[in-house]
Amino acid sequence: MHKNTYVFFFAAAVTITCSILLAAAANLLKDRQQENIAFDIQKNILASAELGSAEMIRQEVLDLYDKYIRSKVVNLQGEEVSDKTVDQIDPKKDLDLLPLYYAEENGEISAYIIPISGKGLWSTIYGYLALENDLNTIMGITFYKHGETPGLGGEIEKDWFKNNFKGKKIYSPDGELVSITVIKGKVEELIPAEEAYHYVDGISGSTLTGNGLNNFLKNDLQTYKPYFDKLKEQRMEQ
């Protein structure tokens, strides 16, 4: 009886001690974890805009981001919001506010960058999409967080897949937002050349991941469309 009581209290003491240590470690590392998340986001924003390389060390990424990347907040009506910064947006409360990033070189904007996210097969996929200054041609795309199957849906993070998007158009020749469509198979084998501007090769065995990507990419582009439309109108008036 005494032996069982000792084992119980010993197990309880170990459990409580481990819980306290884990909680303390989580609190101590929280700031570092947030810094790493922010760093990963900055690295992917740069990558989507074709700035820098995967071999850059941490300080090089931070310096390049500070040099070229700017941000602003827009609302769902496409209007710029001057009293908020991207870092101040609360996704749970500011449902009508959107973060927008852009790359600026020598006073000229070379890319507009938007966050993209949505459901794949097994997980929520997060990434960034960069458009060239024409607001139509894709400069680059990245996927930095997901839980898709390695070797299948997980291939979305590989260069061979992401490179398929470069140079594709999100608008049809008549001005309709068509987004980008990941197909099952090869574009050159299945899609007429005159329509291939917004299709990319799919990943073998990952049709559902591709379908999820198609859905959330178009939804996110549609969300930012009012801002892009206003920007185009302003350019025409100049």
C-alpha positions in Angstrom: 0.0 0.0 0.0 2.8 2.4 1.0 4.7 1.5 -2.1 1.7 2.3 -4.4 1.3 5.6 -2.7 4.9 6.5 -3.2 4.7 5.6 -6.9 1.6 7.8 -7.3 3.1 10.8 -5.6 6.4 10.4 -7.4 4.6 10.2 -10.8 2.5 13.3 -9.9 5.6 15.2 -8.8 7.4 14.4 -12.1 4.4 15.3 -14.2 3.9 18.7 -12.4 7.6 19.5 -12.6 7.7 18.7 -16.3 4.6 20.8 -16.9 6.2 23.8 -15.1 9.4 23.4 -17.0 7.6 23.2 -20.4 5.5 26.2 -19.6 8.5 28.2 -18.5 10.4 27.2 -21.6 7.5 28.2 -23.8 7.4 31.6 -22.2 11.1 32.1 -22.4 11.2 31.1 -26.1 8.0 32.9 -27.1 9.8 36.1 -28.3 12.4 34.1 -30.2 9.7 32.0 -31.8 7.8 35.2 -32.9 11.1 36.6 -34.3 11.7 33.4 -36.3 8.1 33.5 -37.7 8.6 37.2 -38.7 11.9 36.4 -40.3 10.5 33.5 -42.3 7.7 35.7 -43.6 10.2 38.4 -44.6 12.4 35.8 -46.4 9.4 34.5 -48.3 8.2 38.0 -49.3 11.6 38.7 -50.7 11.7 35.4 -52.5 8.3 36.0 -54.1 9.6 39.3 -55.5 12.8 37.6 -56.8 15.0 39.4 -54.4 17.9 37.7 -52.7 18.7 34.0 -52.6 18.1 31.0 -50.4 21.7 31.0 -49.3 21.4 34.4 -47.6 22.3 34.6 -43.9 19.8 36.1 -41.4 21.3 39.7 -41.4 21.4 39.8 -45.2 17.7 39.0 -45.3 16.8 41.7 -42.8 19.0 44.3 -44.6 17.5 43.4 -48.0 14.0 43.5 -46.6 14.5 47.0 -45.1 16.0 48.2 -48.3 13.4 47.1 -50.8 10.1 46.1 -49.1 7.4 48.6 -48.1 3.9 47.9 -46.9 0.5 49.5 -46.6 -3.0 48.6 -45.4 -6.0 48.6 -47.8 -9.6 47.8 -47.1 -12.1 45.6 -49.0 -13.2 48.5 -51.1 -9.7 49.0 -52.4 -9.0 52.2 -50.4 -5.7 52.8 -48.6 -6.0 53.0 -44.8 -3.5 55.5 -43.4 -4.1 55.1 -39.7 -3.1 51.5 -39.5 0.1 49.6 -40.3 0.4 46.0 -41.4 1.8 45.0 -38.0 -1.3 46.6 -36.3 -3.9 44.5 -38.2 -5.7 42.0 -35.9 -7.0 39.3 -38.2 -9.7 38.4 -35.7 -11.1 42.0 -35.4 -10.0 43.9 -38.6 -11.8 41.7 -41.0 -12.1 44.4 -43.6 -8.4 45.3 -43.6 -5.8 43.7 -45.8 -2.0 43.8 -45.7 -0.2 44.7 -48.9 3.5 44.6 -49.6 5.5 46.1 -52.5 9.1 46.1 -53.6 10.5 49.5 -54.5 13.7 50.0 -56.3 15.1 53.5 -57.1 11.7 55.0 -56.4 9.9 52.6 -58.8 7.6 49.8 -57.7 8.7 46.6 -59.2 6.3 44.2 -57.5 3.1 44.0 -55.5 3.0 41.2 -53.0 -0.1 39.7 -51.3 -0.4 37.0 -48.7 -2.2 33.9 -49.9 -3.6 31.1 -47.7 -6.3 28.4 -47.7 -7.0 24.7 -47.3 -5.1 22.1 -49.2 -5.7 18.4 -48.6 -4.4 18.0 -45.1 -3.6 21.5 -43.9 -3.9 25.2 -44.3 -1.3 26.4 -46.8 0.4 29.8 -46.4 2.4 31.7 -48.9 3.0 34.9 -50.9 2.3 35.9 -54.4 4.1 38.7 -56.2 2.7 40.5 -59.3 4.8 42.6 -61.6 4.1 46.3 -61.9 1.5 45.6 -64.6 -0.7 43.9 -61.9 -1.2 41.0 -64.2 2.0 39.0 -64.6 3.2 36.7 -61.8 6.7 37.5 -60.7 7.0 34.7 -58.2 5.1 32.6 -55.6 6.2 31.0 -52.3 4.7 28.5 -49.9 6.3 28.7 -46.4 3.9 26.8 -44.1 1.8 23.7 -44.7 1.2 20.2 -43.7 0.8 18.5 -47.0 2.2 15.0 -47.7 5.9 15.0 -48.4 6.6 13.9 -51.9 3.0 14.6 -53.0 1.2 17.8 -52.0 4.4 18.8 -50.2 6.0 19.4 -53.6 4.3 22.8 -53.7 7.3 24.2 -51.8 9.8 22.9 -54.4 11.3 25.2 -57.0 10.2 23.1 -60.0 6.5 23.7 -59.0 6.8 27.4 -58.0 8.7 28.2 -61.2 5.7 27.1 -63.2 3.9 30.3 -62.1 6.5 32.8 -63.2 5.3 34.8 -66.2 1.7 33.5 -66.0 -1.2 36.0 -66.3 -4.0 36.4 -63.8 -6.3 38.3 -66.3 -7.6 37.1 -69.6 -7.0 39.2 -72.7 -10.5 40.7 -72.3 -9.8 41.8 -68.7 -11.5 39.0 -66.7 -9.8 37.8 -63.5 -9.1 34.2 -64.2 -6.4 33.6 -61.6 -4.0 30.6 -62.1 -5.2 27.1 -62.5 -3.2 24.0 -61.5 -4.2 21.2 -63.7 -3.9 17.4 -63.5 -1.1 16.7 -66.0 1.1 18.8 -68.2 -0.1 22.2 -69.6 1.7 21.7 -73.0 0.0 18.4 -73.5 -3.5 19.4 -72.4 -4.1 23.1 -72.9 -4.1 25.0 -76.2 -1.2 27.4 -76.5 -3.4 30.5 -76.6 -5.0 29.6 -73.3 -1.9 28.4 -71.4 -1.2 31.9 -70.0 -3.0 31.0 -66.7 -2.4 27.3 -66.3 0.4 25.4 -64.6 1.5 21.8 -64.4 0.0 19.8 -61.5 1.7 17.5 -59.1 1.2 13.8 -59.8 -1.0 12.2 -57.1 -1.9 15.6 -55.5 -5.1 16.6 -57.3 -6.9 17.7 -54.1 -3.9 19.9 -53.0 -4.0 21.5 -56.5 -7.7 22.0 -56.3 -7.4 23.7 -52.9 -4.7 26.0 -54.2 -6.8 26.9 -57.2 -9.7 27.9 -54.9 -7.9 30.0 -52.3 -5.6 31.7 -54.9 -8.5 33.0 -56.9 -10.4 34.0 -53.7 -7.4 36.0 -52.4 -6.8 37.7 -55.8 -10.5 38.6 -55.9 -10.2 40.1 -52.4 -7.4 42.4 -53.6 -9.0 43.2 -57.0 -10.8 46.4 -55.8 -7.4 47.9 -54.9 -5.8 46.8 -58.1 -8.7 48.2 -60.1 -8.4 51.6 -58.4 -4.6 51.6 -59.0 -5.2 50.9 -62.7 -7.8 53.7 -62.9 -5.3 56.1 -61.2 -2.7 55.2 -63.8 -5.0 55.8 -66.7 -5.9 59.3 -65.3 -2.2 60.3 -65.1 
